[in-house]
């Protein structure tokens, strides 16, 4: 099945049915979606872009910490 961007309603329905803390949907091409009760955002952990964003942020934090310790 081809990936497509799911609507917010479809995402909410999927999250309600899955009952999981994390949103992991292979069929959804969105990498950031609204949380179940629209209080914030969450990643679609099935999308590689989500993992890339987390890795980039962690590397940036590590570089910042290393540079602070050198001062």
C-alpha positions as CSV (number, residue, x, y, z in Angstrom):
1,X,0.0,0.0,0.0
2,X,1.3,3.4,-0.9
3,X,2.0,6.0,1.7
4,X,-0.2,9.1,1.9
5,X,-0.7,11.9,4.3
6,X,-3.5,11.0,6.7
7,X,-6.0,13.6,7.9
8,X,-6.1,14.6,11.6
9,X,-9.3,12.7,12.0
10,X,-7.8,9.5,10.6
11,X,-4.7,9.9,12.8
12,X,-7.0,10.3,15.9
13,X,-9.0,7.3,15.0
14,X,-5.8,5.2,14.5
15,X,-4.4,6.4,17.8
16,X,-7.7,5.5,19.6
17,X,-7.8,2.0,18.2
18,X,-4.1,1.3,18.8
19,X,-4.0,2.4,22.4
20,X,-0.3,2.9,22.2
21,X,1.7,5.7,23.8
22,X,3.7,6.1,20.6
23,X,2.3,6.8,17.1
24,X,3.8,4.3,14.7
25,X,1.9,4.0,11.3
26,X,3.7,2.7,8.2
27,X,0.8,3.9,6.0
28,X,1.0,7.5,7.0
29,X,3.6,9.8,5.4
30,X,3.3,12.5,8.0
31,X,6.3,12.7,10.3
32,X,4.7,15.0,12.9
33,X,1.1,14.7,14.0
34,X,-1.2,16.1,16.7
35,X,-1.4,14.1,19.9
36,X,-4.6,12.3,20.7
37,X,-6.2,15.2,22.6
38,X,-4.7,18.0,20.5
39,X,-2.4,18.9,23.4
40,X,0.9,19.1,21.6
41,X,2.6,17.2,18.7
42,X,4.2,13.8,18.4
43,X,6.3,12.0,15.9
44,X,5.3,9.2,13.6
45,X,8.1,6.8,14.5
46,X,7.5,4.7,11.3
47,X,8.8,7.7,9.3
48,X,12.6,7.9,8.9
49,X,12.4,11.7,8.9
50,X,11.3,11.5,12.6
51,X,14.4,9.5,13.5
52,X,16.6,11.9,11.5
53,X,15.3,14.9,13.4
54,X,15.9,13.3,16.8
55,X,19.4,12.3,15.8
56,X,20.3,15.8,14.5
57,X,19.0,17.3,17.8
58,X,21.0,14.8,19.9
59,X,24.1,15.5,17.9
60,X,23.6,19.3,18.3
61,X,23.2,18.9,22.0
62,X,26.3,16.8,22.2
63,X,28.4,19.3,20.2
64,X,27.1,22.1,22.4
65,X,28.0,20.2,25.6
66,X,31.5,19.4,24.3
67,X,32.1,23.1,23.4
68,X,31.0,24.3,26.8
69,X,33.3,21.8,28.6
70,X,36.3,23.1,26.5
71,X,35.7,26.6,27.8
